[in-house]
Amino acid sequence: MNPEKSPELTVQTLLALRKEDDAVRLITERLRVKEMGPADHIRTKHEVKAFVESGDTSIAETLLKHSRERRDLSQNLTARVTHSHRQGLGQ
């Protein structure tokens, strides 16, 4: 499945995934943490672990918000660097 076309995660989806044996790994994959910078990747994994341990819906909402912001920030920075690099090469 193409991650760009995967449906957006919801709190209900996170609550269901939380019950799986390898919940932290499953949730972090669905949140596409590999598209984030290294520090954001680690922060998100810590938030996922806190959610899995607690099952708190407010933590799930915050997790979804933060992961979306981190992924968007990383994508924007990558695009900006790529654009600057291309300008530097005269393309």
LINHUNOR-V648842 format. One line per field, one symbol per residue. phi: phi as a letter, one per 30 degrees, with the letter a starting at -180 (. if undefined). A space follows every 10 residues. Layout:
phi: ???
//
This chain:
phi: .dddcddddb dddddddedd dceddddddd dhdddcdedd ededdddddd dedciddddd ddeddddddd dddddddddd dddddddddi c
//
